[in-house]
Amino acid sequence: MTLARHHFERVSAAEASAAADPGEPINANAYELMLMKLAEDRRRLKLVQSVERKIEVKRKLLPEYAPWVDGVLSSGRGGQDAVLMFVMVWHIDAGNYGDALRIADYALRFDLAMPDAYQRTPATLIAEQIAEAAFIAQASGEPFSLGVLSQAEELTRDKDMPDEVRAKLQKALGVAYMAKAGEAPYSGAPRGWAEIARDHLRRALQLHDRAGVKKELERLDRALNKSAPALRQADDGGPETAPT
């Protein structure tokens, strides 16, 4: 896409969004063209059976929507925009969490609705899909951005959603803090990370008794109890380990 074309589409998106009242659908030729493109791209995706391949296709398509997204977000009017919401989800699917959360911030600020295809509120979708992406990474031993999880939690903290979904995000945060503390989290790493992890896991259990965090909580409790005497001694000015 040329710079001139990018600029034209960005300006068109800003103008179309600015003409709409907050929460109301955008009605403009530029938006209608984007809806047509979205419909065509969704038809293309339906022809792909492999989830992995679908993600590859979305990654290739997303740059084509960037001017529209930039224009809408810069307008700051909050018109209901199905294109924007689909793009947000595609960014999550593609692992572009920063781009997804940038759109999420706008969508939640203006109380935009998800397209009918999703049957969830934006806050519910963001919390659940970010948490599930974290679970996949964590299960395979790969790190998942604590910053992404924290931002998702902050954006959705005051939004209504099922307790089970909020519990997922709390669990993902707890596991991420456990990973930050390390494999032997309570020797040489800040004790605060482990305590924060325990707080998130306890909150997950409060929200949903089948959150699947009991084993992690038991591990944290044992490790924190084991480390407490040494840390208290260090705080008093004594040695952290007994002399030999």
N, C-alpha and C positions, 0 to 999 in steps of 0.2 A: 504494500500500500504506500503510495507516495505521500510526502508530507502535506501536499496541498489537499489530497483526498482525506487524509486524517483530520486536517483542520476543518474541512467542510463538514464532515460527519459529526465532529465534536460540537461545532457551532449549531448544527441542525438539531442535535439532541438537546442542547441547552435551551434552544428556543422552544422546542416542542414541550419540554418539561416545564419551562417557565410559564407557559400558557395555561397549564393545568392547575386547578386548585389542589391543595394538599389532600392526599387520599383519594382523589378522583382520577379516573382513567385519562391517559393522554390521548387526545384525538388530533392527529396531524398527519400529513402525508409522510413525513420522515419516519414517524413511529409506525405507521402502517407498513412501510417498506421493511422496517426491521422485524415486524411481526411475520411478514412473508418469508424473510430470510430464516427466522427462527423456525417456522413451520417446516421449511425445506430441510434445514439441518436436523431437526428432530426426526423427520422421515428417514433421512440418511442414517441416523443412529439406530433406528429401529431395525434396519436391515443387517446390522452387525450383531452377531450372537455372543461373541466373546466380550466379557466385561473388560478385560485388559485392553482389547482392541478399541472398545468404546472410549476408554480413557484416553488412548492415543489420539483418536479422532477429535475428542473435545479439546485436547491440548493444541491441536492444529487450528481448530476453529476459533478458540478464544481470542487470539489477537485481532480477529476481524471485528469483534465486538468492543474492543478497547476504546475507540473514539466515542462510541455511543455512551458507554459507561462513564467516561471522563466528563462528557458533556452534561449528562444527567446529574452527576454528583456535584458538579460545579454550579449548576443552576440553583440548588438548595431549596427547591419548591415542594418536593415530596409528592409529586403526582404518581398515581398508581401505575406501575410499569412492569408488565409480565416479562419483557425481555430482560430487564435488570435482574429480576428474581431468578430466572432460569440460569443466567450467567453466574450468579452467586453460587448456585448449587454446583454448576459445572466446575467452578474454581475449586470447590471443596473436593469434588471427585478427582480432579487433576492434581491435587496436592498443593494448590496455590493458596494457602491458607491466609496469607496476608491480604491478597486481593479479595478473597471471600469476606474477610472480616471488615474490610473497608466498605464494601457494599452493605454488609450486615449493620454496621453502625448507622448508615443512612436509613436503611429500611426500618430499623427499630425506632430511630428518632422520629420518623414520620408515620409510624404505625402502618406500614404497607402490609398487604396481604400476600400470601403465597398463591400462585396459580392453582386452580382446582386440582390439577394432576397430583399435587403433593399432599393435600388433606391434612396439613399441619400448619401451625403458626410458624412464622419465621424464627422466633426464639427457640421453639421446640426443635425445629429442624437443625438450627445451628448447633445447639447444645448436643443433640444426639449424634449428628454426623461427625462433628469434631471429636467427640468422645470415642466413637467407634473407630475412627481413623487412628486415634491414639492407641486403642486396644490392639489393633492389628500390628502396629509398630512395636508396641511393648511386648507382645507375645512372641515376636521373632527376635527379641533382644536388641532392637534398634531404638535409638533415642527419638523422642518426640518432643517438639518444642514446648517447653514450659510456658514461654511467653504467649504462644498461640492459645494454649489451654486457659491461661490466666485471663487473656483478653476476652475469650469466649464466655468465661464465667462472669466477668465484669459486665459485659454487654447484656447478658441475660439474667443477671441476678434478681432484678425487680420485676421480671416478666412471668406471667402465669404459664405453667407447663405441668405435665404429669410428674409426680414425685419420682417415679421410676427413671424418667429421663434426666432429671436433675441429679439423681443419685449416680448415674453413669458418669456425668461430668465430674462430680466430686471424687469418684473412684479413680478416674483417669488422672486427676490432679494429685491424688494421694500416691499413686504408683509412680508418677513422674517425680515427685519429691523424694520418694524412696530411692529412685535411680540416681537422683542428684546427690543424695547422701552417700551413695556408693554401695558396693557389695558388702563391705563391712562398715555399715553406715555410721557407727557410733564410735569408731576409733580414728581420730584424726580429722574427722569431718565435722562441720558445725552441727551441734546437737539440735539447733533450731530447725533444720531441714526435716529431721526425723519427727519432731514434735508437730510441725506443720503437716507432714504427711499423715500422722495419726489423726489430727483434727479433721482433715478432709475425709479420711476413711470412716471415721466415726459418724461424720455427717451423712455420708452415703448410706451407712447402716440405719441411721435414724429415718432417713427418707424411704428406704426400701429394705426390708429384712432379708431379701434374697439378692442383695447387691453383689454378693460374692467377694466380700472383703474380710471375712472373719479370720482366715489364715494369715493374711497380711497384718491384721491388727495384733494377732497373737505374736507374730515375729517382732513387730515393733515394740510391743509391751515388754517382751523378754529382753530385747537388746537395750531398751532405754533403762530398764531396771538394773541391768548388769552394769551399764556405764555410769549410773548415778553416783555410786560411792567415789569413784575416781575423780569425777568432775567436781564433786563437793570438796574433795581434798585439795584439788588444784585451785579452786576458788578461795580456799583458806590459806593458800600460800605454800601448801605442802607438795610433795612429789606426786605426780600423776600415777606412778607405779611404785610398788614397794621396792626398796633397795635390795640388791642381791649380795 
